[in-house]
Amino acid sequence: MPILKAPPKQSKNESLQLRVSTEFKHNLQRYAEFLEATPSYVVIEALNRIFDKDREFKAWIEHHEDSISEIHTKNNSTMETTRKS
């Protein structure tokens, strides 16, 4: 048995670009400042909380697991096409 625990596996991060109102961006930046965190952290934590609490979404996702892998495959092929252009 090892003396030290292995570090937790880091999830793969991807970039996401969104268009938001100026007011939303300002509030997001201010909230991140309030938490002494990054805007990315605020968005990720807020959405994770929604994903965790929304029972209808959890039920929906169970019935649409196949579509998730299809979307991921489509996104990867779109990104590769974009990179080649």
C-alpha positions as CSV (number, residue, x, y, z in Angstrom):
1,M,0.0,0.0,0.0
2,P,1.5,3.4,-1.0
3,I,2.3,5.9,1.7
4,L,1.0,8.8,-0.4
5,K,-2.3,8.9,-2.2
6,A,-2.3,9.5,-6.0
7,P,-3.5,13.0,-6.9
8,P,-7.0,13.3,-8.1
9,K,-7.3,13.0,-11.9
10,Q,-7.7,16.4,-13.5
11,S,-10.6,16.6,-15.9
12,K,-9.9,17.7,-19.4
13,N,-10.7,21.4,-19.8
14,E,-12.1,22.8,-23.0
15,S,-12.6,26.4,-24.1
16,L,-16.2,27.7,-24.5
17,Q,-17.1,31.1,-26.0
18,L,-20.4,32.7,-25.2
19,R,-22.1,36.0,-26.0
20,V,-23.6,37.7,-23.0
21,S,-24.9,41.2,-22.3
22,T,-22.5,43.8,-20.9
23,E,-24.5,43.8,-17.7
24,F,-24.2,40.1,-17.3
25,K,-20.4,40.2,-17.9
26,H,-20.0,43.0,-15.4
27,N,-22.0,41.1,-12.7
28,L,-20.1,37.9,-13.4
29,Q,-16.8,39.7,-13.0
30,R,-18.0,41.4,-9.8
31,Y,-19.2,38.1,-8.4
32,A,-15.9,36.4,-9.2
33,E,-14.1,39.3,-7.5
34,F,-16.4,39.0,-4.5
35,L,-15.5,35.2,-4.2
36,E,-11.9,35.9,-5.0
37,A,-12.2,33.5,-7.9
38,T,-12.2,33.5,-11.6
39,P,-15.3,34.0,-13.8
40,S,-14.8,30.5,-15.1
41,Y,-15.0,29.1,-11.6
42,V,-18.2,31.0,-11.0
43,V,-19.8,29.7,-14.2
44,I,-18.7,26.1,-13.7
45,E,-19.8,26.0,-10.0
46,A,-23.2,27.6,-10.9
47,L,-23.9,25.2,-13.7
48,N,-22.7,22.2,-11.7
49,R,-25.1,23.2,-9.0
50,I,-28.0,23.4,-11.5
51,F,-27.0,20.0,-13.1
52,D,-26.9,18.5,-9.6
53,K,-30.3,19.9,-8.4
54,D,-32.4,19.7,-11.5
55,R,-34.3,16.4,-11.2
56,E,-36.0,16.8,-14.6
57,F,-32.6,17.3,-16.2
58,K,-31.2,14.2,-14.5
59,A,-34.1,12.1,-15.7
60,W,-33.8,13.6,-19.2
61,I,-30.0,12.9,-19.4
62,E,-30.6,9.2,-18.4
63,H,-32.8,8.8,-21.5
64,H,-30.4,10.7,-23.8
65,E,-27.0,9.3,-22.9
66,D,-26.5,8.1,-26.5
67,S,-27.0,11.6,-27.9
68,I,-24.3,13.0,-25.7
69,S,-21.6,10.9,-27.3
70,E,-23.0,11.8,-30.8
71,I,-22.7,15.5,-30.0
72,H,-19.2,15.0,-28.7
73,T,-18.2,13.2,-31.9
74,K,-19.8,15.9,-34.1
75,N,-18.1,18.6,-32.1
76,N,-14.7,17.0,-32.5
77,S,-15.1,16.5,-36.2
78,T,-16.2,20.1,-36.6
79,M,-13.2,21.3,-34.7
80,E,-10.9,19.3,-36.9
81,T,-12.5,20.7,-40.0
82,T,-12.1,24.2,-38.6
83,R,-8.5,23.7,-37.8
84,K,-7.8,22.4,-41.4
85,S,-9.4,25.5,-42.9
